[in-house]
């Protein structure tokens, strides 16, 4: 209820084959569920904080969406997409865990210091936008404070306070999570793909990095 969640660990635990590839600017991720198998593609052009939120958002579609259909997550927050956003927010930023990092004075004033914002972002691995929306929904900050903090560069403030800025930058291009190589080998052994196709699939992993 209080600890940060490692979404990559969840992907590996539930054997969700995941690839990080460059997608268009407004496409954050894709998820597909078919015959018990689950797949995600995450936009490596997004910041790492945004990638974490997208993964959590897609987990909702894979496990809790009553009518899961292949779709591209493009940031539209209505209907089931809003439910997926609320799920992702609660999963990545558990209420009790977030409140532990905020002083009573900040809660009373409905305003948090930048040092507090950065500490929570870094601890839970989330983007500035995701955190501010969560704090607003929890009643910790006002809409005015959300708008004020939204205008300040997350990367620049992180650098000014001595934090690693990688959370606010894109990355992970080519990373593969899951048993992609194992599946490719099985298809080749069963004669369902040619040797050339098998080598091509392995090159997709070697050109990136496979994570389990």
Secondary structure as GFF3:
##gff-version 3
##sequence-region A 1 212
A	DSSP	alpha_helix	7	13	.	.	.	ID=ss1
A	DSSP	beta_strand	17	21	.	.	.	ID=ss2
A	DSSP	beta_strand	29	34	.	.	.	ID=ss3
A	DSSP	beta_strand	37	43	.	.	.	ID=ss4
A	DSSP	alpha_helix	48	63	.	.	.	ID=ss5
A	DSSP	beta_strand	71	73	.	.	.	ID=ss6
A	DSSP	alpha_helix	80	92	.	.	.	ID=ss7
A	DSSP	alpha_helix	95	99	.	.	.	ID=ss8
A	DSSP	alpha_helix	104	109	.	.	.	ID=ss9
A	DSSP	alpha_helix	114	124	.	.	.	ID=ss10
A	DSSP	alpha_helix	128	137	.	.	.	ID=ss11
A	DSSP	alpha_helix	143	150	.	.	.	ID=ss12
A	DSSP	alpha_helix	154	160	.	.	.	ID=ss13
A	DSSP	three_ten_helix	166	168	.	.	.	ID=ss14
A	DSSP	beta_strand	175	177	.	.	.	ID=ss15
A	DSSP	alpha_helix	180	189	.	.	.	ID=ss16
A	DSSP	alpha_helix	195	206	.	.	.	ID=ss17
A	DSSP	beta_strand	209	211	.	.	.	ID=ss18
###
